[in-house]
Amino acid sequence: MDSPVRGSQVRRAGDVSLSWWRSGLRWAEYDRSDSRTIPQRPRVLLIAAEKWELGARFSAELRKRGLAVGVVAPRGQMIRKALTGDAYYDFRRFWKVDWFGGIVKHWNPDFIICVDDRARQSLLGYYTKALSSRKSDSLRMKQVISKSLGAPEAFKLLEKSSLMTLATGLGVRCPPTVVIPDAKALGQELDGSVFPLVLKADGGFGGRAVRIIHNRQDAITAFHELRWPVSWPQHLKKTLAGMAARLPTFPGPQCAVVTLQKFVKGRPANRAVLCWEGQVLAGITAEAIEVSHDTGPATVVKVIEHPELADAVARVVEHLGITGFCGFDFVLDELQHPWLIEANPRVTPICHLRWGNDLIGAFYAKLTGRPLVGGPGEIHHDRVALFPHEWLRDPCSRHLHSCYHDIPWDQPRLIQACVALRSPDARAPDITGIKTGVHPDETTYAA
């Protein structure tokens, strides 16, 4: 099968899947001869556990920059439907360490990238298990995970319950935050607080574990809801939270650490960075113009320069010795002061944008020791409508006309999968005058 990237001579390695049988590990490979053309390119293993389109988009962007991408993802997800990788492996959350070690041995990646928090948590779990194993596969796995994350032990400090204390100690501006162990402690904190406030739970992503609360009853309900696993259905958690709020003896979960944070009024901002052993190699800062919902990700961003914000990120990255792609969320108040509210030690939706800095290009250069030649052209518009999120939020949005619309036109399967996300009863979009996602000076990597 020919590569979907224009100008590339690399052929796809086929769909490589894993199945767990009682007898152990069985590999099922298709069109194996194609894999002979891949070793000349640096190899990345991309882990995507959630149903986001981000994995498929980032995989395609990595291949544009000349990287071979092995994908670990559940079957049926967008990243597999879009065929933006070179090889595919099944994702299992509760793998034995030997299973993941087999994937690492087979694909032999130079680097591992996590697309979402669930993938990162799984990767850290494999690392912890590998520490107690003496097998050669485990040794190789420990080496590549440590290279890809920096110091894995430090990542627990990036959780919402720990980051604020750490960053405040580094001189970074953060809103007052306190860990809430139980409902009684929550009541005591609310007595001396002014609404609105923010409740957060560790392990959440995409705003799923964040609640803006405006009164005491909402706070109690939200607290009980956030303590249940993030992956559980929302309606089930709300039902259980309501029961827990009404019945003092109702057994509550002990799954997530919940924090109460002062609400900072302002506009959300994000800085995506590529780090290497505690040093920021490249970064891009964006202010949110539109968001998917009150606590959700941005759908339209404005690329900005903010030295104080960039310096705050550099301090945290250096202190923890982080390696890889990472995103930091801020709120810019009315005086444009940045307030750090949380970190995402993984790929974020703006990591692929090439505006002044090319994070993936810098990653390629660091991994190979030589600068990237070619790749997608630079964006010259400072406002970007992120596809498909702004289109899904409002298919008739004015930003689709006035901003650079980041559509991956060279990935038709990905576009088709994203379009399928829109509800059939949503109003039809007005496509007149929409700026396409093709860079006027776009070039692609040729092997």
N, C-alpha and C positions, 0 to 999 in steps of 0.2 A: 504494500500500500504506500503510495507516495505521501510525503509529508504535506500537511495543509499550509505550511509556511512558504510563501512565495520565495523562489530563488534558492531554497535549500535543497541540497542533493541527498540529505540524510533520509533514509527510509525507516519506517516505523518497525519496532521490534515485535509488534503484534500484541495481543492481549494475553498477558502472563498472569494466570490466576493461581491461587492456592486453595486447596480443600483439605479439611482436617478429617483424616480417616483414623480408625482405631489403630491401625498399624503404624501410624506416625505421619510424617510429612510427605505429601505427594505433589509434585510440580506438574502443572499442565501448561505447556508452552505451544504457541502457534506461530508459524512462519519464523522459526528460530534462526534461519539463515540470515535474516535481515539484521540481527543484532551484531553481526560482524562489522557493520559500518559505524557503530555507535562509539566504541572505545576511544576513538580519536578525539572525542569531545569530552570536556569535564562532566562528571556525572553527579546529579543531584537526586536525592530521594525526597519526594514531596508527600507529606502525610496530611490528608484531608478527611476528617471524621464527620463533619457536618455537611448539610445540603446546600451550602452557599455556592454561588457561582464564582466566588473569589479564587477557589482552588483551580478551576478550569482557566480562568483569565491569567492567573499568575504563572501557571504551567506554560501557557502559550507565550507569555512574555519572556520567560526563561529560555525557551527554545529559539525565540527571535534573536536573543543575544548569544546564541551559539552553545547552549548547554543541553546535554542529554538528560531527560527527566523521567525517572521512574516514579510511578504514582501508587501510593497506598491509600485506598479508599473503599468504602462499601460498594457493592454492586448496585447498579441502577442510579447512582448519583450523577450529577451533572458533569463532573470532571471526567467521568468515564464515557458518558454519552457524547461529550464534545470531542473526544479523541484528541486531546491536546498534549498527551504524554507520549513517551516512547515505549513504556512497558507498564503493566498494571498488576497490582497485587491486592488481594482482599484484605480489608481492615477488620480486625477482631479486637474489641476493647480488652478482653480478658485473655490475651495471648499468654502462653508460656514463653519464657524468655528465649527458649530454643527456637521458637517459631519466628520471632522477629530477627533473631540472629541468623536464621536461614535466609531471610530476605536480604539482610545486609551482605551476607556472603555471596548471594546470587547476583545482586545488582552492583555490589562493590562501590558504594557512593563515596564521593569526595566530601560531601556535605549533606546534612539532613535539614529540611525546612518544614516547619509546622504552619499550617494555614489557620488553625483555630485552636481554642483553648483545650478542647477535649483531646485533640491530637497531641498537644504539648504535655498534658497530664499523663497520657498514655506513654509518651516517650520517656518522661521522667520516671515512670513506673518501671519500664524496661531497664533503665539505667540502674535503678536501685537494686533490682533483682540480679542484674549482671555483676554487681559488685561482689556478690557472694558466690559467684560461679568461677571455676577455673578453666572452663572449656575455651578453646582457641576462638570459637565463634563469639563467645561473650567478651573476650579480650578485644577483638576487633570492634565489636559493637560499642564497648565503653570508650574506645579511642575516638570513634567517629562522632558519638554523641557529645563527648566532652569538647571536641573541636568545634562542633556546631552550636553549642549553647554557651561556651565559656565555662563558668563554674555552675553546674546544675544545682548544687546545694544552695546557691544564692537566690534561686528563682522563687523560693517560698517567700522571700522578702518583697517580691513584686505583687503579692496578693493585696487586695484592698485593705485588709486588716493590719498589714505591716508596713505598707509603702509610705503612708503619711508620716509615721513616726520617723522612719528612716530619712525621708526627704527633708523633713523639718530640721533634723539634726545636721543636714548638709547645707542649710541656709536657703532652701527652696520654699517659696511661698505656697502654703497648703491650708485648706480650711480645717478648723478644729474637728477631729475625728476621734470617736471612742468606740471600743468593742462592747457590744451588748450581749452578755452571757445568757440572760433569761428575761422573761416578761417583767419581773419585779425591777430589775436594773433599768429596763426601758422606761418604766413609769417614773423612776427617780430622775432620770436624765430629762424626761419631758417636762418635769415640774419647773425646771429653771431654764427652759429653752423657748425660743421664739420661732413660730412657724412662718414659712415652710421649712422643712428639714428634708434630709435625704437618707434613706435606708438602703444599704448595699449588702450583698452577700458575696463571699469569696467563690470563685469558680464560675461566675456568670460571664456572659459575653453578649454583644449586640444589644445591651440595655435590658436583657431579660431579668437580671438580678438587681435592678435599681428601681427604687420607688420614691417619687417626690410626694411627701405627705403634708397635709394641711391642717390636720386636727388629731387629737389623741386616739379616737376610735380607728381612724385610717392607719395610724402608726401601729397599733396593736395587731390589727388584721394583717398588715403588710409584714410585720415581724414574723408572725407564725407562718405566713406563706413562703417567705424567703428561706426559712430553715429547711424546707423540703428540697429534694434534689432538683437542680436546674432543669434536668432532662425530662422531668415528669410533666404531663399535660397541664396547661395553665388552669383549666377549669377544675381539675381534680385538686390541685394545690389550693385554689380559692375555697373549695368546699371544705377541705380539711382545716384550712386556716380559720374559717368561720366557726367550725365546731370547736376548735381549740380556744378561740376567743370567748366562746359562750360557756364552755365547760372547763373549769380549772383543773379537773382531774384527767382531762383528755391527754393521752400519751403523745408527747411531741417528739419530733425527730432530733437527732444530734448530727446533722449532716453538714451544715454550712456555718461558718463564722459570719455573724452579722455585725455591721458597724453603723453607727449613727453619725452623720456628717452635717456640718452647717451648710446651708444652701447659699451658693454664690450666684448672684444675679449677673448675667452677662451672656456672651455668645461663645458657644463651644469652639474649640480649636484643637488641632492635632499636629504632632510632629512625628513623622515616620523617619527612622534612621537605619542605616546599616552600620553595625558595630563590629569591631574585631579586637577581642581581648581588652575590653574596656575603653577603646578609642572609637569615636564617631568618625567614620570615613566619608559618609555622605548623608544628607538629610534634606527633607522638604517639609515646610510648615504650611498648614492650610487652616483657614478660618471657615467654619460652617455657615453657609448661607441658607440652606434648607436641610431639615433632618426628616428621617422617616417617621418618627414619633418623638414625644417629649424627651425620652431618654435613649433614643435610638441613634444609629449611625447617620452620618451626613450623607445627603444625596446630591447636594451642590456645594462646591467648595471654592474659596478664593485663595490662591497661593499668595503668601505674604512673607515678609522678612521680619523677624522679631528676635533680636539678639538676646534679650533677657530670657525668653522662653528656650531658645537653643542652648544657652548656657546652663539652665536648670537641668535639661535633659543630659547634657554632657557630664554634669556632676554625678547624677545617679548612675549612668552607664559606667563611668570610671570607677566608682565606688564598688559596684557589683561585678565588674569585669565581664560584662555581657558581650557575647558574640552573636552575630546574625541579625535578622530583621526584627525590628521592635517599634512599637507605637506608644506614644504618651499623650493622654487626654488632658486638656486644660480648659479652663473658662477664662475668657478675657473680660474683665470688669469694665465699667464705664471709663476708667482711666487707662485702659489697655494694659493693666497689670495682669500677668498670667498666674493663675491658680492651678496647681497640679491636682488632679482629682483621681487619676488611676493610670495604670500602665498595662499594655498588652504585649507581652513578650512573644510576638508572632508576627506574621504578615498582616498588614492592614490594607484597606481598600485604596490608599493613595501611594503605596510603595512602588507601583509600576510607572507612575507618572514621571515623565522626563521634562522637568521645568527647572532649568539651571543646573540641577544635579540629577544624575541618573543612578539610582541606588543599585539597580540590577547590573548596570555597566561597571560600577565600582566593585560589586561583588565578583563579577567575572574577572576583573583585573587582579583582585586580591587572591582569588583562587588559583589563577593560572600564572600570575607574575608578569602578564603582558596586557597592555591596554586593549579594550574592545574596539574593533574596527567595524563600522557599520552599525546596525541596529535601528530601531525606530527613530524618527526625527523628533526634534524638540517641540514641545507645545509652546506657542507664542501668545496664547490667550490666558490671562490670569484667573479667569473663572471657568470652572470645569463642571459639567453635569455628568455625574457618574452613572454609567450604564450597568444594569438596567434600573437602578434604584430610583432615580428621579422620574423616569418614565413610568415605573410602577406606582410611585406616589401620586403622580398626576400626569396622565398621558397628554394633557393639553397645557402643560406647564410652559410659562413664558421663557423659562431658562433653557428649554430645549431649542429655542430660536436664538437667544441672545448669547449663550455660552458655547464653549467648545464641548460638543457632545462626544463622550469617550466611548464610541461604539467600535468594537473590534471587527471591522468589515472583512478582514482576512480570515475570520473564523466563523464561517456560516453555520456550522453545527452548534457552536456556542450561542450565537445569536438566536437560532431557532429554539434552543432550550430555554433561554432567558425570556423570549417572547411568550413561551408556554406558561410562564409563571403568572401572567396577568389573568385576572378573573374574567371569564367569558362575558359577564354582565357589566364589565367596566366600560366607561364611555370611550369611544374611538378617538385615537390621537389625531391631532392636526399636524401633518408632517411637512407642511409647506414651509420652506425656508430653514429647515433644521440643518444645522451644521454637522457634517458627518465626522466620524472618528478617524478618517484617513489623514495622516500628516501630509502636507504638500511636498515635503522633501523626504518622505519615508523610504528607507532602504531596509533590506533584510539580510540577515546573516547567510552566507553561502559557505557550505563546508568544502 
